[in-house]
Amino acid sequence: MLRLEEIKKDFKTDNNVVNVLKGITIQFRKKEFVAILGHSGCGKTTLLNIIGGLDKCTSGNVIIDGRSTKEYNDLDWNDYRNKRIGFVFQSYNLIPHLTVQKNVELSMTLAGVSKEERHARALEALDKVGLKAHARKHPSQLSGGQMQRVAIARAIVNNPEIILADEPTGALDSESGVEVMELLKEISKDHLIVMVTHNSQLADEYATRILNMSDGVIVGDTNEYTLDECLSDEAADLAAKTAAEEKALSDIEQTGAKNAKRELKRIEKKKRKKASMSPLTAFSLSFTNLISKKGRTFLTSFAGSIGIIGIMLVLALSTGARSFISKMEENALSQYPIEISESNTDLSAILSLLTTDTAKRENYPSGDTIYTQQVIGNVLNNIPLLTSKNDLARLKSYIDNNFDETIGYVKYNYGTDFDVYCDYTHAKGDEDKYMKVQPFVDAIADIPVLSGFKDQLEMFSSYLTVWDEMTDNTTLLKPN
């Protein structure tokens, strides 16, 4: 049983509130054909959506089989919409790349029905609407009336208790409209059908009950169903349901179950499992859609491939650039190592002294006087502030305890020079010949251009280092 109590629905737009439904109270029989008539904007479709669970009322209560939908959770609403309600809209909402049979099976796919049962029930529903012979066709091969009948077959395939139809004949010619109405009238013998329509002639001819709406309220009811009658029928249904549960409990106890009530709840919960589509079904539908639109699929794939290739190229270039920069940093560090001396000079402080005018003069003088700025004198006067001493002893202690030798090595310079000589004679026995470790100065005499700078170059050569300490880490000495 379905009944509505003081249903109100408001739509808010900016600062305005539109009262679409203004307190509708009505009861519906389990089996009847109800037609809702009224002008556009009176709230017919909104009322239909609230009954079907597609929208929620602002206030009021929708009661189904004596239970308020205020107690419904998401699983209850899913179960209600998928198994107890069938929808037929003015637009057929058929998936064009699926066959007629596949369109009808779709709701059962969401309900988790097995493949064999889906096929059998879909063909049975199509047979009821007279389209079993067209099961393998696609929607584009059918007329408007035939597509609407497919939509009706899809609505009744799960054997719902209530079928909601919103202008089912609105997009059809008169002949097809009559066929659809005859079909709905036949279905109403075993179901509750609530239909919204503007066609009063069809409503008078086929509906068993007509509700007239105006400005959000029901102003006429040709076959009223009173609250007392509804409550009496609900009580009878509840008694029948209780008897059925007791019989089910008895049957479960006979099977040897320890807790029959818990087992019955488990079975009921399994029946009410959340409607969902399996990954395999989703993949199959997607693949069928792609195959049916080859041109668009190719263009989309081609564009996507270009994007993916572009991203891969950017990542490859980025990785290569990072690797190149890292290698350059390693090489630069080996060629220009970090040097820490006993004393250091703050170059930024020197630059600040060189660029700062310490004389307290007017910023923008208007006279013709020329002033000099003390630059070098500032530097010489502030030498103690520009230099500082490093605690090399503490630094060495820290490095000895914490330095990772796998990433480099440390060399200490104690200011010691080597005086290296040899006492062996030349290989050919020429005792006048000798081998010098640093033959730079001696080679100058053989270069006429540089011979005049011999004294200056000899002074410069004293700063050249020939001997250098080699690391004992053999890993760093191996070529890459």
C-alpha positions in Angstrom: 0.0 0.0 0.0 1.1 3.5 -0.8 -0.1 6.6 1.0 1.1 10.2 1.2 0.6 12.5 4.2 0.8 16.3 4.0 3.4 16.2 1.2 4.9 19.6 0.6 7.7 20.5 -1.8 9.4 23.9 -2.1 12.0 25.0 -4.6 14.3 27.9 -3.5 15.7 30.2 -6.2 17.9 33.0 -4.9 15.7 34.8 -2.3 12.4 33.3 -3.7 10.6 30.2 -2.5 8.3 28.4 -4.9 5.7 26.2 -3.3 5.1 23.4 -5.8 3.2 21.0 -3.6 1.0 22.3 -0.8 0.2 19.5 1.5 -1.1 16.6 -0.5 -2.7 13.7 1.4 -3.8 10.6 -0.6 -3.9 6.8 -0.6 -3.5 4.4 -3.5 -4.8 0.9 -3.9 -2.5 -2.0 -4.7 -4.1 -2.5 -8.1 -5.5 0.4 -10.0 -4.9 2.7 -12.9 -4.5 6.3 -11.6 -4.3 9.2 -14.0 -3.1 12.6 -12.8 -4.5 15.5 -14.8 -3.6 19.2 -14.6 -2.1 22.1 -16.4 1.6 22.5 -16.8 3.4 23.5 -13.6 0.8 22.3 -11.2 3.2 19.8 -9.6 2.2 16.5 -11.4 5.7 15.4 -12.3 7.1 16.5 -8.9 4.6 14.4 -7.1 5.5 11.4 -9.4 9.2 11.9 -8.6 8.5 11.9 -4.8 6.5 8.7 -5.1 9.3 7.1 -7.1 12.0 8.1 -4.7 13.7 10.3 -7.3 13.1 13.4 -5.2 12.5 14.1 -1.5 9.7 16.2 -0.1 10.3 19.3 2.0 7.9 18.1 4.6 5.4 15.3 5.0 5.6 11.6 4.9 5.5 8.8 2.2 4.4 5.5 3.8 4.9 2.2 2.0 3.3 -0.9 3.4 2.8 0.8 6.7 6.5 1.8 7.0 7.5 5.5 6.8 10.2 6.3 4.3 11.8 8.6 6.9 13.3 5.4 8.2 14.8 4.4 4.9 18.5 4.3 4.4 20.3 4.3 1.1 20.0 0.5 0.7 16.3 0.7 1.3 15.9 3.4 -1.3 18.0 1.4 -3.8 15.9 -1.7 -3.2 12.6 0.4 -3.5 13.6 2.1 -6.8 15.1 -1.0 -8.4 12.6 -3.7 -7.4 9.4 -2.1 -6.4 9.1 0.8 -8.9 9.1 0.8 -12.7 9.5 4.0 -14.6 8.1 4.9 -18.0 9.0 8.4 -19.3 8.0 10.5 -22.3 11.5 10.1 -23.7 12.3 6.4 -24.1 15.8 6.6 -22.6 16.9 3.5 -24.6 20.7 3.0 -25.1 21.1 3.1 -28.9 24.0 0.7 -29.3 22.3 -2.0 -27.3 19.7 -4.4 -28.7 16.1 -4.3 -27.5 16.7 -7.3 -25.4 19.8 -5.9 -23.8 18.0 -2.7 -23.0 15.3 -4.6 -21.1 17.9 -6.7 -19.3 19.8 -3.7 -18.0 17.7 -3.2 -14.9 18.1 -6.9 -14.0 21.9 -6.6 -14.5 21.9 -3.9 -11.8 19.8 -6.2 -9.6 22.3 -9.0 -9.9 20.1 -11.4 -11.8 21.9 -14.3 -13.5 22.4 -14.3 -17.2 20.1 -17.1 -18.0 17.3 -15.7 -15.9 17.8 -12.2 -17.4 17.4 -13.6 -21.0 14.2 -15.6 -20.1 12.5 -12.7 -18.2 13.5 -10.1 -20.9 11.9 -12.2 -23.6 8.8 -12.8 -21.5 8.4 -9.0 -20.9 8.9 -8.3 -24.6 6.3 -11.0 -25.4 3.8 -9.2 -23.1 4.3 -6.0 -25.1 4.2 -7.8 -28.4 7.9 -7.2 -29.4 9.5 -10.6 -28.8 10.2 -10.9 -32.6 12.2 -7.6 -32.4 14.4 -8.6 -29.5 17.6 -8.6 -31.7 16.9 -5.2 -33.2 18.4 -1.9 -32.1 16.2 1.1 -31.0 17.0 3.0 -34.2 15.1 0.2 -36.2 11.9 0.7 -34.2 9.1 3.2 -34.4 8.3 5.6 -31.6 5.4 3.5 -30.3 7.6 0.3 -30.4 10.3 2.1 -28.5 7.8 3.2 -25.8 6.6 -0.4 -25.5 10.3 -1.5 -25.0 10.5 1.1 -22.2 7.3 -0.4 -20.7 8.8 -3.9 -21.0 11.9 -2.6 -19.2 9.7 -1.2 -16.4 7.8 -4.4 -15.8 10.6 -6.9 -16.2 11.5 -6.8 -12.5 7.7 -7.3 -11.7 7.5 -4.1 -9.7 4.4 -3.3 -7.5 4.2 0.3 -8.8 4.7 1.7 -12.3 5.1 5.4 -12.8 4.4 6.8 -16.2 5.2 10.5 -17.1 3.4 11.4 -20.3 4.0 8.0 -21.9 2.0 9.0 -25.0 3.2 12.6 -25.3 5.7 11.8 -28.1 3.5 9.3 -30.0 0.9 9.5 -32.7 -2.7 8.7 -31.7 -2.6 5.1 -32.9 0.6 4.3 -31.0 -0.7 6.2 -28.0 -3.8 3.9 -27.9 -1.6 0.8 -28.1 0.5 2.0 -25.2 -2.6 2.8 -23.1 -4.1 -0.6 -23.8 -0.9 -2.1 -22.6 -0.9 -0.1 -19.4 -4.5 -0.9 -18.8 -3.7 -4.6 -19.0 -0.8 -4.3 -16.7 -2.9 -2.4 -14.1 -4.9 -5.5 -13.4 -1.9 -6.8 -11.3 -0.1 -3.5 -10.5 -0.6 0.0 -9.3 0.0 2.4 -12.3 0.3 6.2 -11.7 0.3 8.1 -14.9 0.8 11.8 -15.5 -0.9 13.1 -18.6 -2.5 16.1 -20.3 -4.8 14.0 -22.4 -8.1 13.9 -20.5 -9.8 11.8 -23.2 -7.3 8.9 -22.7 -7.6 9.3 -19.0 -11.4 9.0 -19.1 -11.3 6.0 -21.3 -8.5 3.9 -19.7 -7.9 5.1 -16.1 -9.9 3.6 -13.2 -9.2 6.7 -11.1 -8.6 10.3 -12.1 -6.9 12.9 -9.9 -7.2 16.5 -10.9 -4.4 18.9 -9.7 -4.2 22.6 -9.6 -1.5 24.8 -8.1 0.0 22.1 -6.0 -3.1 20.6 -4.5 -5.5 17.8 -5.6 -8.9 19.4 -6.4 -10.7 16.3 -7.6 -10.7 12.5 -7.1 -13.1 10.3 -9.1 -12.6 7.1 -7.1 -11.5 8.1 -3.7 -9.7 5.5 -1.5 -10.3 6.5 2.1 -7.7 6.3 4.9 -9.8 3.8 6.8 -9.9 1.5 3.8 -6.2 1.8 3.4 -5.4 1.0 7.0 -7.7 -2.0 6.9 -6.0 -3.3 3.8 -2.5 -2.6 5.4 -3.5 -4.6 8.5 -4.6 -7.5 6.3 -1.3 -7.4 4.3 0.6 -7.2 7.6 -1.2 -10.3 8.9 -0.4 -12.2 5.6 3.2 -11.1 5.8 3.5 -12.3 9.4 2.0 -15.6 8.5 4.5 -16.0 5.6 7.4 -15.2 7.9 6.3 -17.7 10.5 6.0 -20.3 7.8 9.5 -19.4 6.5 10.9 -19.6 10.1 9.3 -23.1 10.4 10.8 -24.2 7.1 14.3 -22.9 8.2 14.0 -24.7 11.6 13.2 -27.9 9.8 16.5 -27.6 7.9 18.4 -27.7 11.3 19.4 -24.0 11.5 20.4 -23.0 15.1 18.9 -19.5 14.9 16.0 -19.4 12.5 15.2 -15.7 12.9 18.8 -14.7 12.3 18.9 -16.9 9.2 15.7 -15.4 7.9 17.1 -11.9 8.4 20.3 -12.9 6.6 18.2 -14.2 3.6 16.2 -11.0 3.5 19.3 -8.9 3.6 20.9 -10.9 0.8 17.8 -10.3 -1.3 18.0 -6.6 -0.6 21.7 -6.3 -1.6 22.8 -3.0 -3.1 22.1 -2.6 -6.8 25.4 -2.5 -8.7 26.9 -3.4 -12.0 29.7 -6.0 -12.1 33.1 -4.9 -13.6 32.7 -7.5 -16.4 29.3 -6.1 -17.4 30.5 -2.5 -17.2 33.5 -3.5 -19.5 31.2 -5.3 -21.9 28.8 -2.3 -22.2 31.8 0.1 -22.6 33.4 -2.1 -25.3 30.1 -2.3 -27.2 29.8 1.4 -27.1 33.3 1.9 -28.4 32.7 -0.6 -31.3 29.5 1.0 -32.3 31.2 4.4 -32.7 34.4 3.5 -34.5 35.2 7.0 -35.9 34.8 8.8 -32.5 36.8 6.0 -30.8 39.6 6.3 -33.2 39.8 10.1 -32.9 39.7 9.9 -29.1 42.3 7.2 -29.0 44.5 9.1 -31.4 44.3 12.3 -29.4 44.8 10.4 -26.2 47.9 8.7 -27.7 49.4 12.1 -28.7 48.8 13.3 -25.1 50.4 10.2 -23.6 53.4 10.4 -25.9 53.8 14.0 -25.1 53.8 13.3 -21.4 56.3 10.5 -21.9 58.6 12.8 -23.9 58.4 15.5 -21.2 59.2 13.0 -18.5 62.1 11.5 -20.5 63.6 15.0 -21.2 63.1 15.9 -17.5 64.8 12.7 -16.3 67.6 13.1 -18.8 68.1 16.8 -17.9 68.2 15.9 -14.1 70.7 13.1 -14.8 72.9 15.4 -16.9 72.8 18.2 -14.3 73.6 15.8 -11.5 76.5 14.4 -13.5 77.8 17.9 -14.2 77.5 18.8 -10.5 79.6 15.7 -9.6 82.2 16.5 -12.2 82.3 20.1 -11.1 82.7 19.1 -7.5 85.7 16.9 -8.4 87.3 19.6 -10.5 86.5 22.5 -8.2 86.2 21.0 -4.7 84.9 22.8 -1.7 87.8 24.4 0.2 87.6 25.4 3.8 90.6 27.5 5.0 91.6 28.7 8.4 90.4 32.2 7.7 87.7 33.4 5.4 86.6 36.7 3.9 83.0 37.9 3.7 82.7 39.0 0.1 79.1 40.3 0.5 80.3 42.6 3.3 83.0 43.9 1.1 80.6 44.6 -1.8 78.3 46.4 0.7 81.1 48.6 1.9 82.1 49.4 -1.7 78.6 50.4 -2.7 77.5 52.2 0.5 78.0 55.9 1.0 79.0 56.4 4.6 79.2 60.2 4.4 76.1 61.8 5.9 75.2 64.1 3.1 72.0 65.2 1.5 70.5 62.6 -0.8 69.7 65.0 -3.6 71.8 68.2 -3.2 71.0 71.2 -5.3 74.5 72.8 -5.1 77.5 72.5 -7.5 79.9 71.0 -4.9 81.7 67.7 -5.9 82.4 65.2 -3.1 84.7 62.2 -3.0 83.6 58.9 -1.5 85.9 56.9 0.7 85.9 53.4 -0.7 89.2 51.6 -0.1 89.6 53.4 3.2 86.3 51.9 4.4 87.5 48.4 3.5 90.9 48.9 5.2 89.2 50.3 8.3 86.8 47.4 8.6 89.2 44.5 7.8 88.6 42.9 11.3 84.9 42.8 10.5 85.4 41.3 7.0 87.5 38.4 8.0 86.9 35.6 10.5 88.6 32.4 11.7 87.3 28.9 11.3 87.6 26.3 14.0 89.3 23.7 11.8 90.0 21.4 14.8 86.3 21.0 15.6 85.5 20.7 11.9 88.1 17.9 11.4 86.7 16.0 14.4 83.2 16.3 13.0 84.2 15.1 9.5 86.2 12.2 10.9 83.2 11.0 12.8 80.4 11.7 10.3 81.7 11.9 6.8 80.4 9.2 4.3 83.5 8.1 2.3 81.3 6.5 -0.4 80.3 9.9 -1.8 83.7 11.6 -1.8 86.9 12.1 0.2 88.5 14.8 2.4 92.0 16.1 1.9 93.9 18.0 4.5 96.6 20.5 3.6 99.1 21.3 6.3 101.2 23.7 4.2 104.0 21.1 3.7 106.1 21.1 0.5 108.0 18.2 -0.9 111.7 18.5 -2.0 111.9 15.6 -4.4 115.1 14.6 -6.2 116.6 11.4 -7.6 120.2 10.1 -7.6 120.0 7.8 -10.6 121.6 8.6 -13.9 119.9 8.8 -17.3 119.0 5.6 -18.9 121.5 6.1 -21.7 124.3 6.9 -19.2 124.5 10.6 -19.9 125.2 12.0 -16.5 124.7 15.6 -17.6 121.0 14.8 -18.1 118.6 14.8 -15.3 114.9 14.5 -14.8 113.1 17.3 -13.1 109.7 16.8 -11.5 108.5 20.2 -12.5 110.2 21.1 -15.8 108.1 24.2 -16.4 110.8 26.8 -15.9 113.4 24.9 -17.9 111.0 24.6 -20.8 110.6 28.3 -21.1 114.1 28.8 -22.5 113.1 26.7 -25.5 110.2 29.1 -26.3 111.5 32.3 -27.8 108.3 34.3 -27.1 108.4 33.5 -23.4 112.1 33.7 -22.8 111.9 37.4 -21.9 109.4 36.6 -19.1 111.6 33.9 -17.5 112.1 35.8 -14.2 108.4 36.6 -13.8 107.4 33.0 -14.7 109.9 31.5 -12.2 108.2 33.6 -9.5 104.8 32.4 -10.7 105.9 28.7 -10.8 106.5 28.7 -7.1 102.7 28.7 -6.6 102.2 25.7 -8.8 101.5 22.4 -7.1 102.9 19.2 -8.5 102.4 16.9 -5.7 98.9 16.1 -4.5 97.4 13.7 -2.0 95.5 10.7 -3.5 92.5 9.3 -1.8 92.7 5.8 -0.4 89.1 5.1 -1.5 89.6 2.9 -4.5 86.0 3.1 -5.4 86.3 6.7 -6.3 89.4 6.1 -8.4 87.6 3.6 -10.7 86.4 5.1 -14.0 82.6 5.2 -14.5 
